[in-house]
Amino acid sequence: MTDVTSSKSSRRPHHWRHDLIELAALFTAVVVADTIAKTIVKGPDGPYLLVFSAIALIATAGFHTWWARRHSHAPPATATPPATVPAAQEAAPGPAETVLWRMRTTVDDAPGSLAALCTVLARLGVDILTLQTHPLTEGTVDEFLLRAPAGLAAGDLAREIGKAGGRDTWTERADAHDLVDTPTRVLGLAARTALDAAELPLALRQLLGRCTLHSVPAVSLTGRPTGEQTPVEGVLEETVMKLRDPSGGTLLIERPYLPFTPTEFARARALVELDARLGPRLPRGRDVLTLPEGNEITVRRADQRDLPAARAMHDRCSARTLGLRYHGPVGDADRYLGHLLSPRFGRTLAVQTASGRLVALGHLLWDGDETEVALLVEDDWQRRGIGSELLGRLVAMAEEDGCESVYAVTQASNTGMVAAMRALGRPLDYQIEEGTLVITARLEPAPRRAERPQQPAHRSER
């Protein structure tokens, strides 16, 4: 019901009392005229005056009636329609709370199968933001990004989708980062991989979602073949994906909760092929630091091309320093360097003097779903803040890449490493097993990659 008033009901009502008054006035005028006529009828012009008076009286009455009818339809001058609010607007609720969902379901490759899913989503009040299709040998996997009412449970959504023909339905909460369309995201990951070889494992994780990635070398640390030889085209086995590593060995990717599709396999293989074509590469940036005693050192990224300089640093380190770092026989330390400097296993920061001699290494290592930090500082350069500087930079990298925690494996007697971890100012967890100390620092992942943590003021760019 609205407050709109029709033009018919807005007219002024016509009352019969007005007509009665006008008729009485007319009769009064007639009586007055008759009296005057009788008075003057005896005169010579009496009949003529009487006729003229009757005509004037009729004309006046007609004019009065016309004037009254004309102005009776106009609204009162002081009447203003009240300000009204439609009832629908008064009862309109505020914006409903919504959440983002990622949903993947398999449907038959037949006309109308997608329309059936869309009909169900529309009935549930769910808005489809993005849609991807992954063709299979039999059927099609439809992947949606949905904005759904907050009260809609994942189980209810999957149940309704199942009634519409969807099977093997999987749902997961999404966030604003998932609003980026797939081509844009893939191009961004390709750009990151092109700039830094160490970005490939991270790019694969972001491309494929929650998955575990291992780099299995073709040759073990002892020099024996591992038996891992993947075909050039790769292997796809349901929840396991194997890709040939351009640097040798195999990239093993597992996602037990959700099978990989051929489309995802093709995208991952394209990133690996891009990495192979570009070859070894590192960001060119380097920072010059001034130590308290006035010496200048340079911090830069390192890779396997720094292997000779790293082995020379090993030769200058004491057995105790190497033992605290590698937790094993000192003679085996050199075997780990090729693994540690490989971009497949993480990132490495190197510290070199003004003469170009390597005096410290810091590693950020991808260990499945976890991230490890490790430091080695040459004996003559210890206790100068180099280890803390490297650790702070490695942790900043981990936060920038979305890591929720990092851990360091050392010995309880390694007071320098323990002090450096405490200096991070992050919540720490300690675990001691047979003299080995594992310190885990909980981090605050950066919301966007572009928001790089600020560097200390004493650093200068060259």
C-alpha positions in Angstrom: 0.0 0.0 0.0 1.4 3.4 -0.9 0.6 7.0 0.0 -0.1 8.1 -3.5 -3.5 10.0 -3.8 -5.5 9.9 -7.0 -6.5 13.1 -8.8 -10.2 12.1 -8.4 -10.0 12.0 -4.6 -7.9 15.2 -4.4 -10.8 17.4 -5.7 -12.7 19.6 -3.3 -16.1 17.9 -2.4 -19.2 19.6 -3.8 -21.7 20.3 -0.9 -25.5 20.7 -1.5 -25.7 23.5 1.1 -23.7 25.8 -1.2 -26.4 25.4 -3.9 -29.2 26.1 -1.4 -27.6 29.3 -0.3 -27.2 30.4 -3.9 -30.8 29.6 -4.6 -32.0 31.6 -1.6 -30.0 34.6 -2.7 -31.6 34.3 -6.2 -35.1 34.3 -4.7 -34.3 37.2 -2.5 -33.0 39.1 -5.5 -36.2 38.3 -7.4 -38.4 39.6 -4.5 -36.3 42.8 -4.3 -36.6 43.2 -8.1 -40.4 42.6 -8.0 -40.8 45.2 -5.3 -38.9 47.8 -7.2 -40.8 46.9 -10.4 -44.1 47.4 -8.7 -42.9 50.7 -7.5 -41.8 51.9 -10.8 -44.3 50.0 -13.0 -46.6 52.9 -13.0 -43.9 55.0 -14.6 -43.6 55.3 -18.4 -40.5 53.1 -18.5 -41.5 50.6 -15.9 -41.8 47.5 -18.2 -38.5 48.1 -19.8 -36.7 48.5 -16.5 -38.2 45.2 -15.3 -36.9 43.3 -18.4 -33.4 44.8 -18.0 -33.3 43.9 -14.4 -34.2 40.3 -15.1 -31.5 40.0 -17.8 -28.9 41.5 -15.4 -29.9 39.2 -12.7 -29.6 36.1 -14.9 -26.2 37.2 -16.2 -24.9 37.8 -12.7 -26.1 34.4 -11.5 -24.6 32.6 -14.5 -21.2 34.4 -14.0 -21.2 33.5 -10.3 -21.9 29.8 -11.0 -19.1 29.6 -13.6 -16.6 31.3 -11.3 -17.4 29.0 -8.4 -17.0 25.8 -10.5 -13.8 26.9 -12.0 -12.0 27.6 -8.7 -13.4 24.8 -6.7 -11.0 22.3 -8.4 -7.8 24.1 -7.3 -6.2 22.8 -4.2 -6.0 25.0 -1.2 -3.1 27.5 -1.3 -1.8 26.4 2.1 -2.1 22.7 1.6 1.2 20.8 1.1 1.4 17.1 0.7 3.1 15.5 3.6 6.6 13.9 3.1 6.0 10.2 3.0 8.4 7.2 2.9 7.4 4.2 0.9 6.7 1.3 3.2 9.1 -1.0 1.3 11.9 1.5 1.9 11.1 1.8 5.6 11.3 -2.0 6.0 14.4 -2.5 3.8 17.1 -4.3 5.9 20.8 -3.3 5.9 23.3 -5.2 3.7 23.4 -8.9 4.6 26.7 -10.3 5.9 28.4 -12.5 3.3 31.5 -14.8 3.1 33.7 -15.9 0.2 33.9 -19.6 -0.7 36.0 -21.6 -3.2 34.0 -24.5 -4.5 35.0 -27.3 -6.9 32.7 -29.9 -8.2 32.6 -32.4 -11.1 29.6 -32.5 -13.5 28.7 -34.4 -16.6 29.9 -32.8 -19.8 26.3 -32.3 -21.1 24.2 -29.3 -22.1 22.4 -27.8 -19.0 24.7 -29.3 -16.3 26.3 -25.9 -15.5 22.9 -24.2 -15.7 21.5 -26.6 -13.1 24.3 -25.6 -10.7 23.7 -21.9 -11.3 20.0 -22.3 -10.6 20.7 -23.9 -7.3 23.2 -21.2 -6.3 20.7 -18.5 -7.3 18.0 -20.1 -5.1 20.4 -20.1 -2.2 21.3 -16.4 -2.6 24.8 -17.2 -3.7 26.6 -14.8 -6.1 29.1 -16.3 -8.6 32.2 -14.1 -8.8 34.5 -16.2 -11.0 34.2 -19.6 -12.8 36.9 -21.9 -14.3 36.3 -25.1 -16.1 38.8 -28.0 -16.1 37.9 -30.5 -18.8 38.5 -34.2 -17.9 38.3 -37.4 -19.9 34.8 -37.9 -18.5 33.0 -34.9 -17.2 34.2 -31.4 -16.3 35.5 -29.9 -13.1 33.9 -26.5 -12.4 35.7 -24.3 -10.0 33.8 -21.3 -8.5 34.6 -18.4 -6.4 31.4 -17.6 -4.5 30.0 -14.9 -2.3 27.4 -16.6 -0.1 25.3 -15.6 2.9 27.1 -16.0 6.1 24.5 -18.4 7.5 25.0 -20.9 4.6 27.1 -23.9 5.8 29.6 -25.6 3.6 27.8 -29.0 4.1 24.4 -27.5 3.1 26.0 -26.0 0.0 27.6 -29.3 -1.0 24.3 -31.2 -0.4 22.3 -28.9 -2.7 25.0 -29.0 -5.4 24.9 -32.8 -5.2 21.1 -32.7 -5.9 21.8 -30.6 -9.0 24.3 -33.2 -10.4 27.6 -32.1 -8.8 29.8 -34.9 -7.4 33.1 -34.9 -5.5 32.3 -31.4 -4.3 35.0 -29.6 -2.3 34.6 -26.3 -0.6 37.1 -24.0 1.2 36.9 -20.5 2.7 38.5 -17.9 0.4 39.7 -14.3 1.0 40.1 -11.1 -1.0 43.3 -12.3 -2.7 41.3 -15.0 -4.5 39.3 -12.3 -6.3 42.2 -11.9 -8.8 41.3 -13.7 -12.0 43.4 -16.7 -12.9 45.2 -15.3 -16.0 46.4 -12.3 -14.0 47.6 -14.5 -11.1 49.5 -16.8 -13.5 51.2 -13.9 -15.2 52.2 -12.5 -11.9 53.7 -15.8 -10.8 55.5 -16.1 -14.1 57.0 -12.7 -13.7 58.2 -13.6 -10.2 59.8 -16.8 -11.4 61.5 -14.9 -14.3 63.2 -12.5 -11.8 64.3 -15.1 -9.3 65.0 -18.8 -9.7 64.2 -19.4 -6.0 60.6 -18.2 -6.6 59.6 -21.3 -8.5 58.7 -23.5 -5.5 56.7 -20.6 -4.0 55.0 -19.9 -7.3 53.9 -23.5 -7.7 52.5 -23.5 -4.2 50.4 -20.4 -4.8 49.3 -21.7 -8.2 48.1 -25.1 -6.8 46.9 -24.0 -3.4 47.7 -25.9 -0.2 50.2 -28.5 -1.4 53.5 -30.0 -0.3 56.5 -29.6 -2.6 59.8 -31.5 -2.4 62.8 -31.2 -4.6 64.4 -34.7 -4.9 67.9 -34.5 -6.4 69.1 -37.0 -8.9 72.2 -37.7 -6.8 72.3 -38.0 -3.0 74.7 -36.1 -0.8 77.0 -39.1 -0.8 77.1 -39.1 -4.6 74.8 -42.1 -5.2 71.9 -42.0 -7.7 68.5 -41.6 -6.0 66.7 -43.3 -8.8 64.5 -40.3 -9.4 64.3 -39.8 -13.2 61.1 -38.1 -14.4 60.2 -37.9 -18.1 60.5 -34.6 -19.7 56.7 -34.3 -20.1 56.2 -35.0 -16.4 53.8 -37.4 -14.6 50.3 -36.8 -13.2 48.9 -39.4 -10.8 45.7 -38.1 -9.1 47.0 -36.3 -6.1 50.7 -36.5 -7.0 52.5 -34.5 -9.7 56.1 -35.1 -10.8 58.0 -32.5 -12.9 61.5 -32.7 -14.2 63.7 -30.2 -12.4 65.8 -28.2 -15.0 68.7 -28.3 -12.5 68.5 -32.0 -12.1 66.2 -34.3 -10.1 62.5 -34.1 -9.7 60.0 -31.7 -8.3 57.5 -33.7 -6.3 54.1 -32.0 -5.6 51.4 -33.6 -3.4 47.9 -32.5 -2.6 46.1 -35.4 -0.8 42.9 -33.5 -0.2 42.1 -32.7 -3.8 43.2 -34.4 -7.1 45.1 -32.3 -9.6 43.4 -31.7 -13.0 45.1 -31.8 -16.4 44.7 -28.0 -16.6 46.6 -27.5 -13.3 49.3 -29.9 -14.5 49.7 -27.9 -17.7 50.1 -24.6 -15.9 52.7 -26.0 -13.4 54.7 -27.6 -16.3 54.6 -24.2 -18.1 56.2 -22.5 -15.1 58.9 -25.1 -14.9 59.7 -24.8 -18.6 60.0 -21.1 -18.2 62.5 -21.6 -15.4 64.5 -24.0 -17.5 64.7 -21.6 -20.4 65.9 -18.6 -18.3 68.6 -20.5 -16.5 70.4 -19.4 -13.3 69.4 -15.9 -12.2 69.3 -13.8 -9.1 68.0 -10.3 -8.1 70.8 -7.8 -8.6 70.2 -5.8 -5.5 72.9 -5.7 -2.8 73.2 -3.7 0.5 76.3 -2.2 2.0 76.5 -2.2 5.8 78.9 -0.5 8.1 79.9 -2.5 11.2 80.5 -0.8 14.6 84.3 -0.9 14.1 83.9 0.9 10.7 84.4 -2.0 8.3 82.0 -2.2 5.3 80.4 -5.5 4.3 78.0 -6.3 1.4 74.9 -8.4 1.7 73.6 -10.0 -1.5 71.8 -13.1 -2.8 73.9 -16.2 -3.5 73.4 -19.4 -5.5 75.5 -22.4 -6.7 77.8 -20.1 -8.6 79.2 -19.1 -5.2 80.1 -22.7 -4.3 83.9 -22.2 -4.6 83.8 -19.1 -2.3 81.6 -21.0 0.2 84.0 -23.9 0.3 86.9 -21.6 0.9 85.0 -20.1 3.9 84.4 -23.6 5.2 88.2 -24.2 5.2 88.7 -21.0 7.3 86.0 -22.0 9.9 86.9 -23.9 13.0 85.6 -27.5 13.7 83.5 -26.2 16.5 81.8 -23.6 14.2 81.1 -26.2 11.6 79.8 -28.7 14.2 77.4 -26.2 15.6 76.0 -25.4 12.1 75.8 -28.9 10.6 75.3 -31.2 13.6 77.4 -33.9 12.2 80.9 -34.9 11.1 82.9 -31.9 10.0 84.2 -33.7 6.9 80.6 -33.9 5.5 80.0 -30.1 5.7 81.1 -29.4 2.1 78.6 -32.0 0.8 75.7 -29.8 2.0 76.8 -26.6 0.2 75.5 -27.6 -3.2 72.1 -28.5 -1.7 71.9 -25.3 0.4 72.9 -23.0 -2.4 70.4 -24.4 -4.9 67.3 -22.2 -5.5 65.1 -25.3 -5.4 65.6 -25.6 -1.7 65.3 -21.9 -0.7 67.2 -18.6 -0.7 70.7 -17.8 0.4 72.2 -14.5 1.6 75.9 -14.1 1.4 78.1 -11.5 3.3 81.3 -10.5 1.7 84.1 -8.0 2.6 85.3 -5.1 0.6 87.9 -7.4 -0.9 85.2 -9.8 -2.1 85.9 -12.6 0.4 82.8 -14.6 1.6 82.5 -14.5 5.5 78.9 -15.5 6.2 76.0 -17.4 4.8 72.3 -17.3 5.7 69.8 -19.8 4.4 66.0 -19.7 4.2 65.0 -23.3 3.3 61.7 -24.7 2.1 61.1 -27.9 4.1 57.7 -29.2 2.9 55.1 -27.0 4.5 57.6 -25.5 7.0 60.5 -23.1 6.6 63.9 -23.4 8.2 66.5 -20.7 8.8 70.2 -21.4 9.2 73.4 -19.3 9.7 77.1 -19.8 9.4 79.5 -16.9 10.2 83.3 -17.3 9.9 85.1 -17.3 13.3 86.9 -14.0 12.8 83.7 -12.2 12.0 81.5 -13.5 14.8 80.1 -11.3 17.6 79.8 -8.3 15.3 76.0 -8.4 14.6 76.3 -10.1 11.2 74.3 -13.2 12.3 71.5 -11.0 13.7 71.4 -8.9 10.5 71.2 -12.0 8.3 68.5 -13.6 10.4 66.4 -10.4 10.4 66.5 -10.3 6.6 65.7 -14.0 6.2 62.7 -13.6 8.5 61.5 -10.6 6.6 61.6 -12.7 3.4 59.6 -15.5 5.0 56.9 -13.0 6.2 56.8 -11.5 2.7 56.2 -14.9 1.2 53.4 -15.6 3.6 55.1 -18.0 6.0 53.5 -18.3 9.4 56.6 -19.5 11.2 60.3 -20.3 10.8 62.4 -22.7 12.9 66.1 -23.0 13.6 67.9 -26.3 14.5 71.0 -25.8 16.7 72.5 -26.9 20.0 71.8 -25.6 23.4 75.4 -24.5 23.7 75.0 -22.2 20.6 74.3 -19.0 22.6 74.8 -16.8 19.6 72.0 -18.4 17.6 69.7 -18.4 20.6 70.4 -14.7 21.2 69.7 -13.9 17.5 66.4 -15.7 17.6 65.3 -13.8 20.8 66.3 -10.5 19.2 63.7 -11.0 16.5 61.0 -10.0 19.0 58.7 -12.8 17.8 56.9 -15.4 20.0 59.3 -18.4 20.4 58.7 -22.0 21.1 61.6 -24.3 22.3 61.9 -28.0 21.9 65.0 -30.0 23.1 65.7 -33.5 22.1 69.1 -35.2 22.9 71.0 -32.0 23.0 69.5 -30.6 19.8 67.5 -27.4 20.2 64.7 -26.5 17.8 63.5 -22.9 18.1 60.3 -21.9 16.3 59.4 -18.2 15.8 55.8 -17.4 14.9 55.6 -14.7 12.2 53.1 -12.2 10.9 52.7 -12.9 7.1 52.5 -9.8 5.0 49.0 -9.3 3.5 50.4 -8.4 0.1 53.7 -9.1 -1.5 54.2 -5.5 -2.4 54.3 -4.5 1.3 58.0 -5.3 2.0 59.1 -4.8 5.6 61.1 -1.6 6.1 64.9 -2.0 6.3 66.9 -0.6 9.2 68.1 3.0 8.7 71.8 2.1 8.6 71.5 0.3 5.3 72.3 2.0 2.1 71.5 0.9 -1.5 74.3 0.8 -4.0 
